[in-house]
Amino acid sequence: MRNLVKFGAAYLGKFKKDEDGLALTEYLILLGLLTAAVIAAVILFGGNIATSYDDWATWIGANTGAPS
């Protein structure tokens, strides 16, 4: 575990020193983090969002006389 932390610190330190802008590696890391965040949000909040949408659709149907 300690080696992994050292590797991660060295790897991130390399990005701090590089001032040439973002390379493909940085974009791929950012894409991976963003993808993980979206997947986590869907897993955590997906059921609640679906339930809220169903409740809202039922309310709209009941209060506006929308066809069944």
ROLUMSE-357297 format. One record per atom (N, C-alpha, C): residue in one letter; y, z, x; residue number from 1; atom name. Coordinates in Angstrom, 2 decimals, decimal comma. Example, Ala and Ser with C-alpha at 12.3 -4.5 7.8 and 13.67 -1.06 7.14 Angstrom:
! residues 2
+------+---------+---------+---------+-----+------+
| type |       Y |       Z |       X | seq | atom |
+------+---------+---------+---------+-----+------+
|    A |   -5,69 |    7,80 |   13,19 |   1 |    N |
|    A |   -4,50 |    7,80 |   12,30 |   1 |   CA |
|    A |   -3,30 |    7,80 |   13,20 |   1 |    C |
|    S |   -2,25 |    7,08 |   12,85 |   2 |    N |
|    S |   -1,06 |    7,14 |   13,67 |   2 |   CA |
|    S |    0,03 |    7,87 |   12,90 |   2 |    C |
+------+---------+---------+---------+-----+------+
***
This chain:
! residues 68
+------+---------+---------+---------+-----+------+
| type |       Y |       Z |       X | seq | atom |
+------+---------+---------+---------+-----+------+
|    M |   -1,19 |    0,00 |    0,83 |   1 |    N |
|    M |    0,00 |    0,00 |    0,00 |   1 |   CA |
|    M |    1,25 |    0,00 |    0,87 |   1 |    C |
|    R |    1,22 |    0,75 |    1,95 |   2 |    N |
|    R |    2,37 |    0,83 |    2,84 |   2 |   CA |
|    R |    2,65 |   -0,53 |    3,48 |   2 |    C |
|    N |    1,57 |   -1,26 |    3,82 |   3 |    N |
|    N |    1,75 |   -2,58 |    4,40 |   3 |   CA |
|    N |    2,40 |   -3,54 |    3,40 |   3 |    C |
|    L |    2,03 |   -3,40 |    2,14 |   4 |    N |
|    L |    2,61 |   -4,25 |    1,11 |   4 |   CA |
|    L |    4,11 |   -3,98 |    0,97 |   4 |    C |
|    V |    4,49 |   -2,72 |    1,03 |   5 |    N |
|    V |    5,91 |   -2,36 |    0,94 |   5 |   CA |
|    V |    6,67 |   -2,91 |    2,14 |   5 |    C |
|    K |    6,08 |   -2,79 |    3,33 |   6 |    N |
|    K |    6,73 |   -3,33 |    4,53 |   6 |   CA |
|    K |    6,88 |   -4,84 |    4,44 |   6 |    C |
|    F |    5,82 |   -5,50 |    3,95 |   7 |    N |
|    F |    5,87 |   -6,95 |    3,81 |   7 |   CA |
|    F |    6,96 |   -7,35 |    2,82 |   7 |    C |
|    G |    7,02 |   -6,64 |    1,68 |   8 |    N |
|    G |    8,04 |   -6,95 |    0,68 |   8 |   CA |
|    G |    9,45 |   -6,73 |    1,21 |   8 |    C |
|    A |    9,64 |   -5,64 |    1,95 |   9 |    N |
|    A |   10,97 |   -5,36 |    2,51 |   9 |   CA |
|    A |   11,36 |   -6,42 |    3,53 |   9 |    C |
|    A |   10,42 |   -6,82 |    4,36 |  10 |    N |
|    A |   10,71 |   -7,85 |    5,36 |  10 |   CA |
|    A |   10,99 |   -9,19 |    4,68 |  10 |    C |
|    Y |   10,23 |   -9,49 |    3,64 |  11 |    N |
|    Y |   10,40 |  -10,75 |    2,92 |  11 |   CA |
|    Y |   11,76 |  -10,80 |    2,24 |  11 |    C |
|    L |   12,16 |   -9,70 |    1,60 |  12 |    N |
|    L |   13,47 |   -9,66 |    0,95 |  12 |   CA |
|    L |   14,60 |   -9,63 |    1,97 |  12 |    C |
|    G |   14,36 |   -8,98 |    3,11 |  13 |    N |
|    G |   15,36 |   -8,96 |    4,17 |  13 |   CA |
|    G |   15,67 |  -10,34 |    4,70 |  13 |    C |
|    K |   14,64 |  -11,18 |    4,72 |  14 |    N |
|    K |   14,82 |  -12,56 |    5,17 |  14 |   CA |
|    K |   15,79 |  -13,29 |    4,25 |  14 |    C |
|    F |   15,72 |  -13,03 |    2,95 |  15 |    N |
|    F |   16,62 |  -13,69 |    2,02 |  15 |   CA |
|    F |   18,05 |  -13,21 |    2,17 |  15 |    C |
|    K |   18,25 |  -11,96 |    2,56 |  16 |    N |
|    K |   19,60 |  -11,44 |    2,77 |  16 |   CA |
|    K |   20,28 |  -12,14 |    3,94 |  16 |    C |
|    K |   19,52 |  -12,43 |    4,99 |  17 |    N |
|    K |   20,08 |  -13,04 |    6,18 |  17 |   CA |
|    K |   20,38 |  -14,52 |    5,97 |  17 |    C |
|    D |   19,62 |  -15,18 |    5,11 |  18 |    N |
|    D |   19,77 |  -16,61 |    4,89 |  18 |   CA |
|    D |   20,97 |  -16,85 |    3,97 |  18 |    C |
|    E |   21,98 |  -17,54 |    4,49 |  19 |    N |
|    E |   23,18 |  -17,80 |    3,71 |  19 |   CA |
|    E |   23,34 |  -19,28 |    3,38 |  19 |    C |
|    D |   22,25 |  -20,02 |    3,41 |  20 |    N |
|    D |   22,31 |  -21,45 |    3,14 |  20 |   CA |
|    D |   22,25 |  -21,77 |    1,65 |  20 |    C |
|    G |   22,17 |  -20,80 |    0,82 |  21 |    N |
|    G |   22,03 |  -21,03 |   -0,61 |  21 |   CA |
|    G |   20,59 |  -20,82 |   -1,03 |  21 |    C |
|    L |   20,35 |  -21,08 |   -2,28 |  22 |    N |
|    L |   19,02 |  -20,85 |   -2,81 |  22 |   CA |
|    L |   18,09 |  -22,01 |   -2,45 |  22 |    C |
|    A |   16,95 |  -21,66 |   -1,96 |  23 |    N |
|    A |   15,93 |  -22,65 |   -1,64 |  23 |   CA |
|    A |   14,91 |  -22,66 |   -2,78 |  23 |    C |
|    L |   13,97 |  -23,55 |   -2,67 |  24 |    N |
|    L |   12,94 |  -23,68 |   -3,70 |  24 |   CA |
|    L |   12,20 |  -22,37 |   -3,91 |  24 |    C |
|    T |   11,94 |  -21,65 |   -2,83 |  25 |    N |
|    T |   11,21 |  -20,38 |   -2,94 |  25 |   CA |
|    T |   11,95 |  -19,39 |   -3,81 |  25 |    C |
|    E |   13,24 |  -19,26 |   -3,61 |  26 |    N |
|    E |   14,02 |  -18,33 |   -4,42 |  26 |   CA |
|    E |   14,03 |  -18,73 |   -5,88 |  26 |    C |
|    Y |   14,15 |  -20,03 |   -6,13 |  27 |    N |
|    Y |   14,11 |  -20,50 |   -7,52 |  27 |   CA |
|    Y |   12,77 |  -20,22 |   -8,16 |  27 |    C |
|    L |   11,68 |  -20,39 |   -7,42 |  28 |    N |
|    L |   10,35 |  -20,11 |   -7,96 |  28 |   CA |
|    L |   10,17 |  -18,62 |   -8,24 |  28 |    C |
|    I |   10,69 |  -17,77 |   -7,36 |  29 |    N |
|    I |   10,63 |  -16,33 |   -7,60 |  29 |   CA |
|    I |   11,42 |  -15,97 |   -8,85 |  29 |    C |
|    L |   12,61 |  -16,53 |   -8,97 |  30 |    N |
|    L |   13,44 |  -16,27 |  -10,15 |  30 |   CA |
|    L |   12,75 |  -16,77 |  -11,42 |  30 |    C |
|    L |   12,14 |  -17,94 |  -11,35 |  31 |    N |
|    L |   11,42 |  -18,48 |  -12,50 |  31 |   CA |
|    L |   10,25 |  -17,59 |  -12,88 |  31 |    C |
|    G |    9,53 |  -17,08 |  -11,89 |  32 |    N |
|    G |    8,41 |  -16,18 |  -12,15 |  32 |   CA |
|    G |    8,87 |  -14,89 |  -12,81 |  32 |    C |
|    L |    9,96 |  -14,32 |  -12,33 |  33 |    N |
|    L |   10,48 |  -13,09 |  -12,92 |  33 |   CA |
|    L |   10,96 |  -13,32 |  -14,35 |  33 |    C |
|    L |   11,63 |  -14,44 |  -14,56 |  34 |    N |
|    L |   12,11 |  -14,76 |  -15,90 |  34 |   CA |
|    L |   10,94 |  -14,99 |  -16,86 |  34 |    C |
|    T |    9,92 |  -15,68 |  -16,40 |  35 |    N |
|    T |    8,74 |  -15,91 |  -17,23 |  35 |   CA |
|    T |    8,06 |  -14,60 |  -17,57 |  35 |    C |
|    A |    7,93 |  -13,72 |  -16,60 |  36 |    N |
|    A |    7,31 |  -12,41 |  -16,84 |  36 |   CA |
|    A |    8,13 |  -11,61 |  -17,86 |  36 |    C |
|    A |    9,45 |  -11,68 |  -17,76 |  37 |    N |
|    A |   10,30 |  -10,96 |  -18,70 |  37 |   CA |
|    A |   10,15 |  -11,50 |  -20,12 |  37 |    C |
|    V |   10,07 |  -12,81 |  -20,26 |  38 |    N |
|    V |    9,91 |  -13,41 |  -21,59 |  38 |   CA |
|    V |    8,56 |  -13,03 |  -22,18 |  38 |    C |
|    I |    7,51 |  -13,09 |  -21,37 |  39 |    N |
|    I |    6,17 |  -12,72 |  -21,85 |  39 |   CA |
|    I |    6,14 |  -11,26 |  -22,27 |  39 |    C |
|    A |    6,75 |  -10,39 |  -21,46 |  40 |    N |
|    A |    6,79 |   -8,97 |  -21,79 |  40 |   CA |
|    A |    7,56 |   -8,73 |  -23,09 |  40 |    C |
|    A |    8,68 |   -9,44 |  -23,28 |  41 |    N |
|    A |    9,47 |   -9,28 |  -24,50 |  41 |   CA |
|    A |    8,68 |   -9,73 |  -25,72 |  41 |    C |
|    V |    7,97 |  -10,83 |  -25,60 |  42 |    N |
|    V |    7,18 |  -11,31 |  -26,73 |  42 |   CA |
|    V |    6,07 |  -10,33 |  -27,06 |  42 |    C |
|    I |    5,42 |   -9,80 |  -26,04 |  43 |    N |
|    I |    4,34 |   -8,84 |  -26,27 |  43 |   CA |
|    I |    4,89 |   -7,55 |  -26,90 |  43 |    C |
|    L |    6,00 |   -7,06 |  -26,37 |  44 |    N |
|    L |    6,55 |   -5,79 |  -26,86 |  44 |   CA |
|    L |    7,21 |   -5,90 |  -28,23 |  44 |    C |
|    F |    7,95 |   -6,99 |  -28,45 |  45 |    N |
|    F |    8,77 |   -7,09 |  -29,65 |  45 |   CA |
|    F |    8,28 |   -8,13 |  -30,65 |  45 |    C |
|    G |    7,28 |   -8,90 |  -30,31 |  46 |    N |
|    G |    6,83 |   -9,99 |  -31,17 |  46 |   CA |
|    G |    6,42 |   -9,54 |  -32,55 |  46 |    C |
|    G |    5,62 |   -8,49 |  -32,63 |  47 |    N |
|    G |    5,18 |   -7,99 |  -33,94 |  47 |   CA |
|    G |    6,32 |   -7,49 |  -34,78 |  47 |    C |
|    N |    7,24 |   -6,78 |  -34,16 |  48 |    N |
|    N |    8,40 |   -6,25 |  -34,89 |  48 |   CA |
|    N |    9,30 |   -7,37 |  -35,39 |  48 |    C |
|    I |    9,48 |   -8,39 |  -34,58 |  49 |    N |
|    I |   10,33 |   -9,51 |  -34,98 |  49 |   CA |
|    I |    9,68 |  -10,26 |  -36,14 |  49 |    C |
|    A |    8,37 |  -10,47 |  -36,07 |  50 |    N |
|    A |    7,67 |  -11,16 |  -37,15 |  50 |   CA |
|    A |    7,75 |  -10,37 |  -38,45 |  50 |    C |
|    T |    7,58 |   -9,06 |  -38,37 |  51 |    N |
|    T |    7,67 |   -8,21 |  -39,56 |  51 |   CA |
|    T |    9,08 |   -8,25 |  -40,14 |  51 |    C |
|    S |   10,08 |   -8,17 |  -39,29 |  52 |    N |
|    S |   11,47 |   -8,21 |  -39,77 |  52 |   CA |
|    S |   11,77 |   -9,55 |  -40,43 |  52 |    C |
|    Y |   11,29 |  -10,63 |  -39,86 |  53 |    N |
|    Y |   11,51 |  -11,95 |  -40,43 |  53 |   CA |
|    Y |   10,82 |  -12,06 |  -41,79 |  53 |    C |
|    D |    9,60 |  -11,58 |  -41,89 |  54 |    N |
|    D |    8,89 |  -11,61 |  -43,17 |  54 |   CA |
|    D |    9,62 |  -10,78 |  -44,23 |  54 |    C |
|    D |   10,09 |   -9,60 |  -43,85 |  55 |    N |
|    D |   10,84 |   -8,76 |  -44,78 |  55 |   CA |
|    D |   12,13 |   -9,45 |  -45,24 |  55 |    C |
|    W |   12,81 |  -10,07 |  -44,30 |  56 |    N |
|    W |   14,06 |  -10,77 |  -44,61 |  56 |   CA |
|    W |   13,78 |  -11,95 |  -45,55 |  56 |    C |
|    A |   12,73 |  -12,71 |  -45,27 |  57 |    N |
|    A |   12,38 |  -13,85 |  -46,12 |  57 |   CA |
|    A |   12,00 |  -13,39 |  -47,53 |  57 |    C |
|    T |   11,29 |  -12,28 |  -47,63 |  58 |    N |
|    T |   10,93 |  -11,74 |  -48,94 |  58 |   CA |
|    T |   12,18 |  -11,30 |  -49,69 |  58 |    C |
|    W |   13,10 |  -10,64 |  -49,02 |  59 |    N |
|    W |   14,35 |  -10,20 |  -49,65 |  59 |   CA |
|    W |   15,17 |  -11,39 |  -50,14 |  59 |    C |
|    I |   15,28 |  -12,42 |  -49,30 |  60 |    N |
|    I |   16,03 |  -13,62 |  -49,69 |  60 |   CA |
|    I |   15,39 |  -14,25 |  -50,93 |  60 |    C |
|    G |   14,06 |  -14,36 |  -50,91 |  61 |    N |
|    G |   13,36 |  -14,95 |  -52,05 |  61 |   CA |
|    G |   13,54 |  -14,16 |  -53,32 |  61 |    C |
|    A |   13,54 |  -12,84 |  -53,22 |  62 |    N |
|    A |   13,66 |  -11,99 |  -54,40 |  62 |   CA |
|    A |   15,09 |  -11,95 |  -54,94 |  62 |    C |
|    N |   16,08 |  -12,05 |  -54,07 |  63 |    N |
|    N |   17,47 |  -11,88 |  -54,48 |  63 |   CA |
|    N |   18,22 |  -13,18 |  -54,73 |  63 |    C |
|    T |   17,66 |  -14,30 |  -54,40 |  64 |    N |
|    T |   18,37 |  -15,56 |  -54,61 |  64 |   CA |
|    T |   17,67 |  -16,46 |  -55,61 |  64 |    C |
|    G |   16,53 |  -16,04 |  -56,08 |  65 |    N |
|    G |   15,81 |  -16,86 |  -57,04 |  65 |   CA |
|    G |   15,22 |  -18,10 |  -56,41 |  65 |    C |
|    A |   14,91 |  -18,03 |  -55,14 |  66 |    N |
|    A |   14,32 |  -19,17 |  -54,45 |  66 |   CA |
|    A |   12,95 |  -19,47 |  -55,04 |  66 |    C |
|    P |   12,57 |  -20,75 |  -55,10 |  67 |    N |
|    P |   11,27 |  -21,10 |  -55,67 |  67 |   CA |
|    P |   10,13 |  -20,53 |  -54,85 |  67 |    C |
|    S |    9,05 |  -20,17 |  -55,49 |  68 |    N |
|    S |    7,90 |  -19,56 |  -54,82 |  68 |   CA |
|    S |    7,05 |  -20,61 |  -54,16 |  68 |    C |
+------+---------+---------+---------+-----+------+
***
